[in-house]
Amino acid sequence: MKVCIYGAGAIGGWIGAHLAQQGCSLSAVARGATLEALQQNGLVLLQGDQEIHTSLMARENPADLGVQDLVILAVKAPAMADVARRIGPLIGPNTVVLTAMNGVPWWFLQGFGGALAGTHLDSVDPDGVIAQHIPAPHIVGGVVHASCSVDVPGVIRHHFGNGLILGEPSGADTPRVQALAALLVQAGFNATVSPQIQKDVWYKLWGNMTINPISAFTGATTDVILDDPLVRDFVSRIMLEAKAIGERIGIPIAQTPEDRHAVTRKLGAFRTSMLQDVDAGKPVELDALVSAVRELGQLTGVATPFTDALLGLSRLHARGLGLYP
């Protein structure tokens, strides 16, 4: 099976290394230091006391790799428009494109959302470039519940978590999504198929749409954020706005914000991915995590004053660092 990782960073490298161990023919689209490291040393995954070395074909130009059976998109949301323009040579008639990304994806309202079904989200695909270049029938949605980081380019460290949730945007139980889940289980992941992948996307977003940006502009770890009662209340109020939006589009959340805070506290002094991006001088995913929620609030008629405040503070900070347009 030909598998290409588009975005051979923390999550992409982790998934790719396991699939290669399962016998898949692995390739990656990469640039700069990551491309050089993969070409010279291959991909290295550090997991527990294991050091897994994987050979792969890494190229900057997707056309050099050709049509794939599976393309795993594991890039940050700000890079997606450029990725979409370049991904075409990897996609054939039967290629599956699995999105393994944070936040609200461009396909979120495809075949879902009641009265909003099919609505284009300007916040995540402002010019429609992504939807235009990645045909909807190829997409399988994914939600990752794991923590990984990049030690140096080409060297991935897995910290905790092993969950991958898959689902067709339409909610259909198709042979291809079952086959993909089976492959991932064989490769060692706790992979499950969701009948409504948007609900899983929204539930993960419900926790990280607040903690991620707050950590980015304060530099605080998750435990410190939740230990401050004023900040925790701010987080809870944003979550209640998102919860109300979810109810309007058919993805209600039964938990309270305090229930979710208890889950987050189990992570301990955790440095979020957005804080890691700020430290590394990389663009931040504000639109997929926060702007999209604001847009969905406008579309559903749910007022979002606390989400708006979070977005304003976060983008002001990120713009000052040159990490947000």
N, C-alpha and C positions, 0 to 999 in steps of 0.2 A: 504494500500500500504506500503510495507516494504522499507524504505529509510535508507541508511547508509551514514553518512558523514565521509569521510576519510580525516582527517585534520580538527579537530574541533577548528580552530582558528577564526580569525576575519570574513572572508567571509563564511567559512563553517558553523560556528555557527549562523551567521545571516540568512542564507538560511534555515538551519535545524530548527531553532526555528519557523520560519513562516510555514514550512511544517507540523511541529508537531501540530501547532494551527489549521491547516486545517484537521487534523485527521489522518495523516500518522503515522505509527509505526516507530519511530525514533531510530536509533542506531548510534554509533560512534566508530571508531577505534582511540585510543589515547594512549599516553604513559606518564610516569612521573607525573608531577604535574597536567597536564591537565586531565589525566585519573583519578587521585585521586579526583580532584575537581568535575568532572562530576559524579563520582560514589557516592560521598557524598552529593552533593548539586544540582545535575542536571545542566542544561544549563540555564543561565540567559542572556536575551537580554535587553539592555537599549536603548530605542528608543524614542526620544522626552521626554515626561513626563511619558512614560509607562515603566514598569518593568515587562517583560514577563518571567515567570518561566516555564521551560519545563522539564519534566521527560524523560529519555531516558536510553537505555542500552549501557553502555560504556565498551569496552573490549580492551585489548592489542592484543589479537590473533583474527584475522578475522574468523578463523574456529569456534570460539565460537558463532558467530552471524549467520552464514549460508547464504544461497543464498538470495539475495535481488532483489527487482523489479528495484530499482534505486540506483546507487552508485554515489555520488558526490565527485569528486576529487578536493579538495581545499587545496592542499599542495603546498609548495614551490618547484620549479623545481629541485633543488639539491637533494630532497628527493625521486624523482620519481622512480629511479632504485630500491631502497629498497622497496618502495610501490608496484611496479609491481611484485616483487618476492613473496609478501605476499598476494596479493589481490585475488588470485584464488578462495578461498572458498566462496567469496561473489558473484561470477559470475555464473549464470545459463544460460540456452539456450536463455532466453528472457530478461536478465538483460540489462538495459541501463546504460552506464558509461558516465556521464556528466562531462566534464573537465571545471572547473571554476578557471583557473589559468592565470597568466600573461605571456606574451612573446610568442615566437613561439613554438607550441607544437610538439611533435614527429610525429603526424599524419598530419602535415600541408600540405604535398604534396601527400596525399592519394586522388586519383581521381581528382587531380587539379594540375595546374602548366604547362600546355602545354607540351613542350619537357621534362620538369623536373618531370612530374607526376610519382608518385611512388618512387621518389628518397629518399634515407635514409639520414637523417641529422645527421652527426657524432657529431655535437656540442651539440645536445640535447639528443641524445641516442647513445653514442659512441660505446657501445657493442651490440646494438640491443636488450637489455634486456627488455625494455619497450614494444616495438612492439611484442616481442615474447610472453610476458605474458598477454598482454591485447589485445585480438583479435580485429582486426579492425572493424568487423561488429557490435560490441557492442557500439562503440563510437559515442556520439553526442557532438559536439563542443559547448563551451559556452564562452561568453565574458561578464564580469561584469563591469558595470558602477556605482560604489558605493564606498563610503569610510567607512570603519569600523576599529575598533581597539580592542585589548584585554586589558581590565583594569587590570584584574588578571586572572589566568587560570579559564576557565569556565564562565567568565563574559565578554560579548561582548557589545561594544558600537557602535551604528550606527550613523554616522555623517551626511552624505548626499548621495543623489543618490539612485535610486531604479530600475536601468535598468539591465535587463538580456537579452542577445541576444543568440539565439540557432540556430543550423544548423547542418545538416548532412554534413560530410566532402565531400561527393559526390555532394552536392547541391540538392539532391532529396527532394521533399516535401512528406515526409512519414507520415503515420498515427501516428507513435510513437512520432515524433517530435512535431506534432500538439497537441497530447494528453499531452505531457510534458509541452508545452507552456500554454495550458489551465489550467493545475494544478497550475502552477506558478502564473498565473493571479489570480486564485481563492485564492491563498495564499497571495495576496497583492502586487506582483511584477509587474513592467511594463515590461512584457516579450513579446518578438517578435521573429518571425522566419525569419532567413536570407536565401536568396537563394544562398548566397556565404559567408559562415561563415569566410573563410580565409580573405576576404576583411575587415571584422569587426575586426578580430584579428590584421591585419596589421595596420589598422587605429588607434587602441588603442596603439599599439606598437610604431607607428610613434611619438606619444607624449611622452610616458614614457621611451623609450629606451635611451633617452638623459638626461632628468631631473632626473630620478631615480639614475643612477650612479653618476652623477655630485653632486647631493645632498649628496650621501653617502660619497664621499671622500672630500667634502668641509664642510659638516655640515650645508649647507645653505638651507633655505626654497625656494619654487618655485619662489616667488616674487623677492627675492634677486638675484637669478640666472638670471632671465630675465631682471632685472634692470641694469645689467652690460652689456654694449654694446659689449664688446669683447667676453664674454661668450655666449651671445645671438647669435652672429654671428657664433661662433663655433657650437652651437646647430643647427642653421639653415643649415649649411653646411652638417652636419651629416644627417639631415632630407632630404636634397636634394639627397644624395646618396641612402637612403632608398627608396625615391620616384622613383628614376630611376630603382631600382631593382624591385619594385612593378610593374612598367610598363612592364618589361620584362616577368613577370610571370602571367600577366593578372589581376592585381589589382591596376589600376591607382588611384591616389589621385588627386582630382581636386583642392584642397586647396594649398595655399602657406604656407611656414613655419610661416610667420607673422600672417596668419589667425589662425593657431593653437595656436600660442603664446597668441593671444587674448582670446581664450577659456581657456587656462591654467591660465591666469591672474585672471580669475573670481574665481578661487579657493582661492585666497588671499595668506596668509602666510602659505602655506600647507607643512607639513612634509611628504615626500614620504614614501612608504612602505619599500623601500630599506634603507633609512636613519633610519627608525624604527628598521629594522633588524640589522643594524650595532650597533645601541645603545644597542640592546638586546643581542649582541654577537652571532647572528644567521648567518648561511651561506647565501651568497648573490646570487641572480639569474642572474648573469652576462651572463651565456651561453645562456639562453632562450631569454634574452633581447638584447644582443650585439653580442656575438659570432655567433649566428645563422644568424644575418644580414650579418656579414662578410663572413660566409660560402656561403650564398645565392649570395652575390656579386661575389665570386669566380666562382660559378656555372653558373652565368648569364653573366660573363665577364664585370661586372661593377666595376670600381676601387673604393676603399673605404678608402682613406688615413685618413680622419677625423674619421671615425668609428674605424679604427685601432688604432688611437691615443687614443680615448676614452677607448677602451678595454684595451690597455696597461696601461694607468694611473689607471683605475679602478681596474684591477686585481693586480697591484703592491700594491695599498693601501689595498685591501682586504687580500692579502696574508700576508702582514705585521701584520694583526690582526688575522690571522689564520682562516679567513672566506671564503677562496677560495683555492682549491687544487693547 
